Amino acid sequence: MSRLLFGIIAVAGCAIAQTPSDGEIRQILVQRVDEFHQSVGIVVGVIDAHGRRVVSHGALEKRDVRPLNGDTVFEIGSISKVFTSLLLSDMVQRGLVKLDDPISKYLPPTVEVPRRNGKQITLIDLATHTSGLPRLPTNMHPADPTNPYADYTVSQLYDFLSSYELTRDIGSKYEYSNLGGGLLGHVLALRAGMGYEALVKARIAGPLDMNHTVITLTPEMKVRLAAGHDSNLNTVPNWDLPTLAGAGALRSTANDMLTFLAANLGYKKTPLAPAMAAMLDVRRPTGTPGLEVALAWHIFTVPDGIVVWHNGGTGGYRSFIGYDSKAGVGVVVLANTSTAAGVDDIGIHLLNPKAPLLDAKAFGPRKERKEIAVDSKILDRYVGRYQLTPDLALTVTREGDQLYAQATGQGKFELFAESETEFFLKVTDAQVTFETEATGPAKRLVLHQLGRDVPAQRVE
């Protein structure tokens, strides 16, 4: 539930400047939608001491020219994890759980939760992505790749937990995990004795009057739902996450997200304020300089303070939410297209205008590429796992005469050869170059995407 290969956009090391005007924001959106064709539509919400404002551009669907607005409904993907961890923090405040409670305490006794070196996975380990669990369960084999979580059952989740062996010590390393986020939501729902959606409504959406932050859409909300699109702007199905809902099942609007930001910034008074503040008291390193993980929130440290943020992505949407409490500014960006470029750079730029936007070369027209056949013995040299970032790897496999690439937590995509060492993807504008010696497996690869060249060493 994040973009294919790039996880974050770095914040420039400088003081926070004034938030761009509506006109400047609209110019960014017009460029992204009309010039770069990176989305069918984008909605931006900004809140500060002067109030809230919404700027949008584009359409509800490629074939539906109705304009977007602050009440347009989007899938928010992994931003759902922030709500899941807020549920955790609130339940701690209520005395219903403790952060260091082992999750086995709330799961059925028949579930054998993996342990390592005498340690058990705790609630805080799930919320900070340090549980040692993988990004996705290995027994997840979707019947419909366009709706990959829909048929994953609670029984399968329990089977996975009971059979999985941890490969690292619990708490030793940050590794972003959709499985962990979904499992946390499941455990908290069991503890509360109600479904995940009902729990979000009872503890967060209801008290904050966020009436359009749900999983199950009403008929009226379906009319306002922006259709999702893939990176080629083709309409795609919505996602369903019945078992791992806490990882990314929520739908919402810019106006509701601004209300959520208002509560986090203190502009809206709420009994949830202590729980919201406590989410940031926990800090664990991510392995990326200047970036820590709190309870779900990620935290950039800049010279003038911190930027708190999370992003999200599903098959047809990208989302960003973030705030700077010192400047009193919050931003939400929602797009109805799953382009690899995402919307993170827009969100960070609106919080800190000195942080650069992606430039034009990241969105240039695709080069026409011609596929060729490559001997399977050569393809075998490329099979392996390549580490792109501390929490993101690219696994290359071969099936017959075809190579496949699978980014951590993402679907599997075909790699097409245009030479013996250079390959390209058709689902998005990205290429891979394998660097080899005279014999033996490739030592590393270089990913070319969004105008960037990212090397990755072979680790397996």
Secondary structure as GFF3:
##gff-version 3
##sequence-region A 1 460
A	DSSP	alpha_helix	22	30	.	.	.	ID=ss1
A	DSSP	pi_helix	31	35	.	.	.	ID=ss2
A	DSSP	beta_strand	41	48	.	.	.	ID=ss3
A	DSSP	beta_strand	51	61	.	.	.	ID=ss4
A	DSSP	beta_strand	64	67	.	.	.	ID=ss5
A	DSSP	beta_strand	74	75	.	.	.	ID=ss6
A	DSSP	three_ten_helix	77	79	.	.	.	ID=ss7
A	DSSP	alpha_helix	80	93	.	.	.	ID=ss8
A	DSSP	three_ten_helix	103	105	.	.	.	ID=ss9
A	DSSP	beta_strand	115	116	.	.	.	ID=ss10
A	DSSP	beta_strand	119	120	.	.	.	ID=ss11
A	DSSP	alpha_helix	123	127	.	.	.	ID=ss12
A	DSSP	alpha_helix	154	163	.	.	.	ID=ss13
A	DSSP	alpha_helix	178	192	.	.	.	ID=ss14
A	DSSP	alpha_helix	196	200	.	.	.	ID=ss15
A	DSSP	pi_helix	201	205	.	.	.	ID=ss16
A	DSSP	alpha_helix	219	223	.	.	.	ID=ss17
A	DSSP	beta_strand	228	229	.	.	.	ID=ss18
A	DSSP	beta_strand	235	236	.	.	.	ID=ss19
A	DSSP	alpha_helix	245	248	.	.	.	ID=ss20
A	DSSP	beta_strand	251	252	.	.	.	ID=ss21
A	DSSP	alpha_helix	254	265	.	.	.	ID=ss22
A	DSSP	alpha_helix	273	278	.	.	.	ID=ss23
A	DSSP	beta_strand	284	285	.	.	.	ID=ss24
A	DSSP	beta_strand	291	293	.	.	.	ID=ss25
A	DSSP	beta_strand	298	302	.	.	.	ID=ss26
A	DSSP	beta_strand	305	313	.	.	.	ID=ss27
A	DSSP	beta_strand	318	324	.	.	.	ID=ss28
A	DSSP	beta_strand	329	335	.	.	.	ID=ss29
A	DSSP	alpha_helix	344	351	.	.	.	ID=ss30
A	DSSP	three_ten_helix	360	363	.	.	.	ID=ss31
A	DSSP	alpha_helix	376	380	.	.	.	ID=ss32
A	DSSP	beta_strand	384	389	.	.	.	ID=ss33
A	DSSP	beta_strand	392	399	.	.	.	ID=ss34
A	DSSP	beta_strand	402	407	.	.	.	ID=ss35
A	DSSP	beta_strand	412	417	.	.	.	ID=ss36
A	DSSP	beta_strand	422	424	.	.	.	ID=ss37
A	DSSP	beta_strand	430	435	.	.	.	ID=ss38
A	DSSP	beta_strand	444	449	.	.	.	ID=ss39
A	DSSP	beta_strand	452	458	.	.	.	ID=ss40
###
